[in-house]
Structures are given as C-alpha cells and as structure tokens.
Amino acid sequence: MNRFMKILCIVMAVCLGLVPCANACTSFYVKAGDGTVVVARSNEFGIDAKSQIVFEPAGKIFASKSPDGGQGRGWTSKYAFLGINGMGLKESFGDGMNEAGLSVEALYFTEGKYETPGPEEAANALSSNDFISWILSNFATADEVKKELSSVRVWGETVEELGGPFLLHFAVHDATGNCIVIEFIKGEKKVYDHPIGVMTNMPELPWQITNLRNFVNLNPLIPKAKDFNGVEIKPTGTGSGWLGIPGDWSPPSRFVRIAYLVNTAPQAKDRTAALNLAKHILNTVDIPLGAVQAELKSHSPSKESTVNGASLGNLSGKENGGQGKAKGGGDAIAKEYTQWSLLLDLSNRVMYYYTYDDMNLKSIDLKKLAAAVDAPVQFIPMVEDFSVADRTNKLAEMK
C-alpha cells in the first residue's frame, strides 16, 4: 500500500470512528409531468475519495464472501450497471444505476449495525461491500428488491486499515418513482416504503420523518402584514414564509430543507426541466471547502500532522484531500466538501455528474454501453478540471 493510501485510510478511520457526522450525503428524487424520474445525490467527504465511474456488463459472475472468509452468495448479473467507487475499492460501490432504471444510493449511517449470519447461513451471506452490486445486477424495481432482501444476510466486511466496515443505509429508486429505504439497526434489516424519497445520514429514517412535523409552518407564500394597534407591520421581504428552515449542513437540517423544497416546487414538465430542478435543489446542500471541519488530533506546529502515530505530512488544501493545519498549528483539520454530485435519469438510463472543480454537467449513456456485445468492465475517473464555456464569439449586433 503506497503512502497516499495509508494516509487516506488512517484519516478515514478517524473520520468514521471519531467524527461520525463528518460525512454528509444527500439524495432525493423528482418526477416530471411526462413521467421522467430523476434521482439526485451529493457526496461529501473530508478526504479525496478518488472516485471513479465503473461500467459493469450483464452476464458477469459475482462471488461474495461469508464472515469467515469462505464462499458466500454468488450470482450472475442480469443487468448491466454503472457504479461509483472510491477509496481504492475498485468494484465496491456507493451509488449506481442499472439498465432497467433502478438506482441505489448509499449514505453514511454510523448508528447502524449489519446482520450477523451464522455458519449455516454462509451460502446466503453477502458482504456489505457487495450489497449495491447485488441489487443493481439482479433487480429492475424497488418491489423486486424488497421481496428478495430476506434471501440474503448482509454482514459488515472490514475495510483494510479502517478496523471496521463502512456503515451505510441505502435508498433504492426505480423508474416508476417508487422508493424504499434499507437500514441495519442493531443487527436487524429494516425496510421502509419511502414516498418522500429524501435521505441524508443520522438518525434513522422514522426519526427524520417525525422531525418534519416541527416545520409544517414553512410556506413559500409571503406572509400577510399584521396590524399592531393601528401600525401595519409588513414582512421584511420575499422568502419570509421560510423563516425557520434549517440552513446548516447537519443531516436533520439537510433532510428538512430538501424535503420541503421538493414538496413545494412546481412539478417539472419534462426530462430537461426535471434535471434542471433537481440540480437547483441539490445545490442548496452543496458544501464549499472550509465550511465543515473536523479536528483530527493535536500536534505541534513544527511537526507533521499525525493521526494514531502515522504521519500525514504537512497537508493543506483540497489537493491534499481537504486536510490541513489550524492557523498557528494545533489540531489537524479535515475539511469536508462536496466532491461530486449525480443526477440519474432513471427513465432514459443516463447518468449526469459534476464535481467540485467543474460544475458543468457531464453525461454517460448507460443504454449505449449496455448494448455493446461482450463489453468489458470499464471506468472513468470523476476528477475534472475547472472549465468555462467561452461565449465571446456568440455576441451578435443588436438591430
């Protein structure tokens, strides 16, 4: 393992183990009047995940492991899919969409605990690292996933150098607009129908939905003026009906903000309008570098940053994974930021994405990839340089 990967894994271990709220993710969907379903998702982390988009063809043989390292659930994929990896785990995915129009979004959920299959259940044991691949390669609808979940026992596979598994919960969307959520609570699998369709992180989904009751006063309409003993008191301006909407980046606040924005937005007319609406709403939870920070470990200003005794070097800035020192030394700081965002057109099987450094949309057409005969596994890094579309030569004489 090279030095960068060692640093990456150490920082991840600290972020996951000591700063459970330092990994923000948000997902939701919108459905257009023409039936187009678009799922939107942002991915935030305190160190560069080095994510790639991976194409997995249909007909591929998958083999998961049991907790003792033996053979677990095996299968041959029915559907080709696009997956998003990260942290050097080439074919373990945190998000994706298949050729049937099904998507899965994994979001950090450090309050969860996976199942514990016994030796007699080894044949149905499914590593948490393979869970999304199993769903995307086998099923076309959320209902199909729901029916088959009882056939597998999902256990938490330890990720090298982390000392534990990625703790996640999962949102599954299909091309009809149906959504289910899968959480693992105290070793038990919980499955919820979720028509609201919004997901963030902690706490568990039922709590998040109950918390929406605290904000039923929110209203896109401008409040009317009130009379105070003959003195007319007017609202200070447009948007005052939203007074009280949470504006921070905590998981409950993001859940409330997205749920109410999706619910009050006029229905998009078609695919293009749905993509545009989803992007605008998703931008409201975008985290700029430096806005969310976590202290890793105290250190001397004259020494390299260290975590658990391992050197992080003199890290600073996003190019070094968002790591840096506090001013004047002291604690090493992990700076969480929105590394990439997705818009998944489930109806047309197109993945759109943009990154922190380039917010212009890029697209990958899954239909074209899936149509190829004997297509291999393929990938593309999500790293993009800042780009600007020059329109200077588009100016025309005004007549």
C-alpha positions as CSV (number, residue, x, y, z in Angstrom):
1,M,0.0,0.0,0.0
2,N,1.5,3.3,-1.0
3,R,1.9,6.3,1.3
4,F,-1.2,8.1,0.0
5,M,-3.4,5.1,0.5
6,K,-2.0,4.7,4.1
7,I,-2.8,8.3,4.8
8,L,-6.2,8.1,3.2
9,C,-7.2,5.0,5.3
10,I,-5.9,6.5,8.5
11,V,-7.8,9.7,8.0
12,M,-10.9,7.7,7.1
13,A,-10.7,5.7,10.2
14,V,-10.6,8.8,12.3
15,C,-13.4,10.5,10.4
16,L,-15.6,7.4,10.6
17,G,-14.7,6.5,14.2
18,L,-14.4,9.8,15.9
19,V,-16.4,12.2,13.8
20,P,-19.5,10.4,12.8
21,C,-21.2,13.4,11.4
22,A,-18.2,14.4,9.2
23,N,-19.5,12.6,6.1
24,A,-22.5,14.3,4.7
25,C,-24.5,12.9,1.8
26,T,-28.0,13.8,0.5
27,S,-30.3,12.1,-2.0
28,F,-33.8,12.7,-3.3
29,Y,-35.9,12.4,-6.5
30,V,-38.2,14.4,-8.6
31,K,-40.8,13.1,-11.1
32,A,-41.7,15.2,-14.2
33,G,-45.1,15.5,-15.7
34,D,-44.0,13.3,-18.6
35,G,-43.1,10.6,-16.2
36,T,-39.3,11.1,-16.2
37,V,-37.8,10.2,-12.8
38,V,-34.5,11.9,-11.8
39,V,-32.6,10.9,-8.7
40,A,-30.2,13.5,-7.3
41,R,-27.3,12.7,-4.9
42,S,-24.4,14.6,-3.5
43,N,-21.3,13.0,-2.0
44,E,-19.3,14.8,0.7
45,F,-16.1,13.7,2.5
46,G,-13.1,15.1,4.3
47,I,-10.5,13.5,2.1
48,D,-10.5,13.0,-1.6
49,A,-12.3,9.7,-2.3
50,K,-10.6,9.3,-5.7
51,S,-14.0,8.2,-7.1
52,Q,-14.4,6.5,-10.5
53,I,-17.5,5.7,-12.6
54,V,-17.4,2.0,-13.4
55,F,-19.4,0.1,-16.1
56,E,-20.2,-3.5,-15.1
57,P,-21.7,-5.6,-18.0
58,A,-24.5,-8.1,-17.8
59,G,-23.5,-11.7,-17.5
60,K,-20.7,-11.1,-15.1
61,I,-20.2,-13.7,-12.3
62,F,-20.1,-12.3,-8.8
63,A,-19.0,-14.1,-5.7
64,S,-19.4,-12.6,-2.2
65,K,-17.8,-13.8,1.0
66,S,-19.1,-15.2,4.2
67,P,-17.8,-13.7,7.5
68,D,-15.3,-16.5,8.0
69,G,-13.8,-15.8,4.6
70,G,-15.4,-18.7,2.8
71,Q,-17.9,-18.7,-0.1
72,G,-21.0,-16.5,0.4
73,R,-23.7,-15.6,-2.0
74,G,-22.8,-16.0,-5.7
75,W,-24.7,-14.9,-8.8
76,T,-24.6,-14.0,-12.4
77,S,-25.7,-10.5,-13.2
78,K,-28.9,-10.0,-15.2
79,Y,-28.4,-6.2,-15.8
80,A,-25.5,-4.0,-16.7
81,F,-25.0,-1.1,-14.4
82,L,-22.9,2.0,-13.7
83,G,-21.4,2.2,-10.2
84,I,-19.4,4.9,-8.3
85,N,-16.5,3.6,-6.3
86,G,-14.0,5.2,-4.1
87,M,-11.1,4.8,-1.6
88,G,-9.3,2.3,-3.8
89,L,-12.2,-0.2,-3.7
90,K,-12.4,-0.8,-7.4
91,E,-15.6,-2.8,-7.6
92,S,-17.3,-1.9,-4.4
93,F,-19.8,0.8,-5.0
94,G,-21.6,3.6,-3.0
95,D,-24.0,4.6,-5.8
96,G,-25.2,3.4,-9.1
97,M,-27.9,2.8,-11.7
98,N,-28.7,-0.2,-13.9
99,E,-30.1,-0.7,-17.4
100,A,-33.6,-1.4,-16.0
101,G,-33.8,2.1,-14.4
102,L,-33.1,1.1,-10.8
103,S,-30.7,3.1,-8.6
104,V,-29.1,2.6,-5.2
105,E,-27.7,5.4,-3.1
106,A,-25.5,4.5,0.0
107,L,-25.3,7.2,2.6
108,Y,-23.2,7.2,5.8
109,F,-25.1,5.9,8.8
110,T,-22.7,5.4,11.7
111,E,-25.6,4.4,14.0
112,G,-26.2,1.2,12.1
113,K,-25.1,-2.3,12.7
114,Y,-25.2,-5.0,10.0
115,E,-26.5,-8.5,10.3
116,T,-24.5,-11.5,11.7
117,P,-25.1,-14.6,9.6
118,G,-24.3,-17.9,11.2
119,P,-22.2,-20.7,9.7
120,E,-25.4,-22.4,8.5
121,E,-26.3,-19.2,6.5
122,A,-23.0,-18.9,4.7
123,A,-24.5,-19.6,1.3
124,N,-26.7,-16.5,1.7
125,A,-24.1,-14.3,3.3
126,L,-23.5,-11.1,1.4
127,S,-20.7,-8.7,2.2
128,S,-21.7,-5.1,2.8
129,N,-19.1,-4.2,0.1
130,D,-21.1,-6.2,-2.4
131,F,-24.6,-5.2,-1.4
132,I,-25.1,-2.5,-4.1
133,S,-23.7,-4.7,-6.8
134,W,-26.1,-7.5,-5.8
135,I,-29.1,-5.1,-6.1
136,L,-28.1,-3.4,-9.3
137,S,-27.2,-6.6,-11.1
138,N,-30.3,-8.5,-10.2
139,F,-33.4,-6.3,-9.9
140,A,-35.5,-3.9,-12.0
141,T,-37.8,-2.4,-9.5
142,A,-37.9,-1.4,-5.8
143,D,-40.6,-4.0,-5.2
144,E,-38.4,-6.8,-6.5
145,V,-35.6,-5.7,-4.2
146,K,-38.0,-5.6,-1.2
147,K,-39.2,-9.2,-1.9
148,E,-35.7,-10.7,-2.2
149,L,-34.0,-8.9,0.7
150,S,-34.9,-11.7,3.1
151,S,-32.9,-14.1,1.0
152,V,-29.6,-12.6,2.0
153,R,-27.8,-11.8,5.2
154,V,-25.7,-8.6,4.9
155,W,-22.7,-8.6,7.1
156,G,-20.2,-5.8,7.6
157,E,-16.9,-6.6,5.9
158,T,-13.9,-4.8,7.5
159,V,-12.2,-2.4,5.1
160,E,-8.4,-2.6,5.3
161,E,-6.8,-0.2,7.8
162,L,-10.2,1.1,9.0
163,G,-10.8,-1.6,11.6
164,G,-14.4,-1.9,10.7
165,P,-16.9,-1.8,7.8
166,F,-18.4,1.2,6.0
167,L,-21.6,1.9,8.0
168,L,-24.3,2.8,5.5
169,H,-28.0,2.9,4.8
170,F,-29.5,2.7,1.4
171,A,-32.1,4.3,-0.8
172,V,-33.5,2.3,-3.7
173,H,-35.4,4.1,-6.5
174,D,-36.9,2.8,-9.7
175,A,-38.1,4.3,-13.0
176,T,-41.7,4.4,-11.8
177,G,-40.8,6.7,-8.9
178,N,-41.1,4.1,-6.2
179,C,-38.6,4.3,-3.3
180,I,-37.6,2.1,-0.4
181,V,-35.0,2.6,2.3
182,I,-32.9,-0.2,3.8
183,E,-31.3,0.3,7.2
184,F,-29.5,-2.1,9.5
185,I,-30.4,-1.4,13.1
186,K,-28.9,-3.4,16.0
187,G,-28.1,-6.2,13.6
188,E,-31.6,-6.3,12.0
189,K,-32.6,-5.4,8.5
190,K,-35.3,-2.7,8.4
191,V,-37.1,-1.9,5.1
192,Y,-39.3,1.1,4.7
193,D,-41.5,2.3,1.8
194,H,-40.5,5.9,1.4
195,P,-42.6,8.0,-1.0
196,I,-41.0,11.2,0.3
197,G,-37.8,9.9,-1.2
198,V,-35.3,12.1,0.7
199,M,-32.3,10.7,2.5
200,T,-29.4,12.1,4.5
201,N,-27.5,10.4,7.3
202,M,-28.3,10.1,11.0
203,P,-30.6,9.5,12.8
204,E,-32.7,6.6,11.3
205,L,-35.4,7.3,8.8
206,P,-38.5,7.1,11.1
207,W,-37.0,9.9,13.3
208,Q,-36.3,12.1,10.2
209,I,-39.9,11.8,9.0
210,T,-41.2,12.6,12.5
211,N,-38.9,15.6,12.7
212,L,-40.7,17.1,9.6
213,R,-43.6,17.8,11.9
214,N,-41.6,20.6,13.5
215,F,-41.6,22.6,10.3
216,V,-45.1,22.3,8.9
217,N,-45.3,26.1,9.3
218,L,-42.9,26.6,6.4
219,N,-44.6,28.3,3.4
220,P,-43.4,29.6,0.1
221,L,-46.0,32.3,0.2
222,I,-45.1,35.7,1.6
223,P,-46.9,36.2,5.0
224,K,-49.6,38.9,5.1
225,A,-49.0,42.1,7.1
226,K,-50.3,42.3,10.6
227,D,-51.9,45.2,12.4
228,F,-50.4,46.3,15.7
229,N,-52.8,48.8,17.3
230,G,-53.1,50.7,14.0
231,V,-49.5,50.2,12.9
232,E,-49.1,47.9,9.9
233,I,-46.2,45.5,10.3
234,K,-45.1,44.1,6.9
235,P,-42.8,41.2,6.1
236,T,-39.2,42.3,5.6
237,G,-39.2,40.7,2.1
238,T,-39.8,37.7,-0.1
239,G,-38.9,34.4,1.3
240,S,-40.0,35.2,4.8
241,G,-42.5,32.4,4.8
242,W,-39.5,30.1,5.0
243,L,-38.3,31.7,8.3
244,G,-37.1,28.9,10.5
245,I,-36.0,26.5,7.8
246,P,-32.7,24.9,8.9
247,G,-29.7,26.3,7.0
248,D,-26.8,24.3,8.3
249,W,-25.3,21.1,6.9
250,S,-26.3,18.7,9.7
251,P,-28.2,15.6,8.4
252,P,-31.5,16.5,10.1
253,S,-31.3,20.0,8.7
254,R,-30.5,18.9,5.1
255,F,-33.4,16.4,5.3
256,V,-35.9,19.1,6.3
257,R,-34.5,21.6,3.7
258,I,-34.6,19.1,0.8
259,A,-38.0,17.6,1.8
260,Y,-39.7,20.9,1.8
261,L,-38.1,22.3,-1.3
262,V,-39.0,19.2,-3.3
263,N,-42.6,19.2,-1.9
264,T,-43.2,22.9,-2.7
265,A,-41.5,23.1,-6.2
266,P,-43.9,23.1,-9.2
267,Q,-43.8,19.8,-11.0
268,A,-41.2,19.8,-13.8
269,K,-42.8,19.5,-17.2
270,D,-40.3,17.1,-18.8
271,R,-36.8,15.5,-18.6
272,T,-34.9,18.7,-19.1
273,A,-36.9,20.6,-16.6
274,A,-36.6,17.8,-14.1
275,L,-32.8,17.7,-14.4
276,N,-32.7,21.5,-14.0
277,L,-34.9,21.5,-11.0
278,A,-33.0,18.6,-9.3
279,K,-29.7,20.4,-9.8
280,H,-31.0,23.6,-8.3
281,I,-32.4,21.8,-5.3
282,L,-29.3,19.8,-4.8
283,N,-27.2,22.9,-4.9
284,T,-28.8,24.0,-1.6
285,V,-26.9,21.4,0.3
286,D,-23.6,21.9,-1.5
287,I,-20.7,22.2,1.0
288,P,-17.9,24.6,-0.1
289,L,-14.4,23.8,1.2
290,G,-13.8,25.0,4.7
291,A,-17.5,25.3,5.7
292,V,-17.5,22.0,7.6
293,Q,-14.4,21.0,9.5
294,A,-13.3,18.3,12.0
295,E,-10.3,18.3,14.3
296,L,-8.3,15.1,13.9
297,K,-5.6,15.3,16.6
298,S,-3.5,17.9,18.4
299,H,0.1,18.2,17.2
300,S,3.0,20.6,17.4
301,P,3.0,23.4,14.8
302,S,6.6,22.5,14.0
303,K,5.8,18.8,13.3
304,E,4.0,16.9,10.7
305,S,0.3,16.2,11.2
306,T,-0.2,12.8,12.8
307,V,-3.2,10.5,13.3
308,N,-2.7,7.4,15.5
309,G,1.0,7.9,15.3
310,A,1.1,7.9,11.5
311,S,2.5,10.8,9.5
312,L,0.1,12.9,7.4
313,G,2.8,15.2,6.2
314,N,2.3,18.9,6.0
315,L,-1.1,18.7,4.4
316,S,-3.1,21.7,3.3
317,G,-5.8,22.5,0.7
318,K,-8.2,20.4,-1.3
319,E,-5.5,19.0,-3.5
320,N,-4.4,17.0,-0.4
321,G,-7.8,15.7,0.3
322,G,-9.1,18.7,2.2
323,Q,-6.6,18.2,5.0
324,G,-4.7,21.0,6.7
325,K,-3.5,22.5,9.9
326,A,-5.4,25.0,12.0
327,K,-3.9,28.5,12.0
328,G,-0.9,28.7,14.3
329,G,-0.6,24.9,14.5
330,G,-2.7,22.8,16.9
331,D,-5.2,20.3,15.6
332,A,-5.1,18.8,12.2
333,I,-8.2,19.7,10.3
334,A,-10.3,17.6,7.9
335,K,-12.3,19.9,5.7
336,E,-15.4,18.2,4.3
337,Y,-16.7,19.3,0.9
338,T,-19.0,18.2,-1.9
339,Q,-16.7,16.1,-4.0
340,W,-19.2,15.1,-6.7
341,S,-22.9,15.1,-7.4
342,L,-25.1,12.9,-9.5
343,L,-28.3,13.3,-11.5
344,L,-29.6,9.9,-12.5
345,D,-32.2,9.9,-15.3
346,L,-33.8,6.6,-14.5
347,S,-36.3,6.8,-17.3
348,N,-33.6,7.3,-20.0
349,R,-30.7,5.5,-18.3
350,V,-28.4,8.4,-18.4
351,M,-26.0,9.4,-15.6
352,Y,-25.1,13.0,-15.2
353,Y,-22.4,14.2,-12.9
354,Y,-20.4,17.2,-11.9
355,T,-17.5,17.7,-9.5
356,Y,-16.3,20.3,-7.0
357,D,-13.8,21.7,-9.5
358,D,-16.1,21.6,-12.6
359,M,-19.8,22.1,-12.0
360,N,-20.7,21.7,-15.7
361,L,-22.7,18.6,-16.3
362,K,-21.1,15.6,-17.9
363,S,-23.2,12.5,-19.0
364,I,-22.8,8.8,-19.6
365,D,-25.4,6.9,-21.6
366,L,-25.8,3.5,-20.0
367,K,-28.0,2.3,-22.9
368,K,-25.1,2.6,-25.3
369,L,-22.7,0.8,-23.0
370,A,-25.1,-2.0,-22.3
371,A,-25.9,-2.6,-26.0
372,A,-22.3,-3.5,-26.8
373,V,-21.6,-7.2,-27.2
374,D,-19.0,-8.7,-24.8
375,A,-18.3,-5.3,-23.3
376,P,-15.6,-5.4,-20.6
377,V,-15.6,-3.7,-17.2
378,Q,-14.7,0.0,-17.9
379,F,-14.1,3.1,-15.8
380,I,-13.5,6.8,-15.9
381,P,-12.1,9.0,-13.1
382,M,-14.5,11.6,-11.8
383,V,-11.7,14.2,-11.5
384,E,-12.4,17.2,-13.7
385,D,-10.6,20.5,-14.1
386,F,-12.3,23.8,-13.9
387,S,-13.8,24.7,-17.3
388,V,-15.6,27.7,-18.7
389,A,-17.6,27.9,-22.0
390,D,-16.4,31.0,-23.8
391,R,-19.3,32.8,-25.4
392,T,-17.4,35.9,-26.7
393,N,-17.9,35.0,-30.3
394,K,-21.6,34.4,-29.8
395,L,-22.4,38.1,-29.4
396,A,-24.4,39.5,-32.3
397,E,-25.2,43.0,-33.4
398,M,-28.4,44.4,-31.9
399,K,-30.7,45.8,-34.5
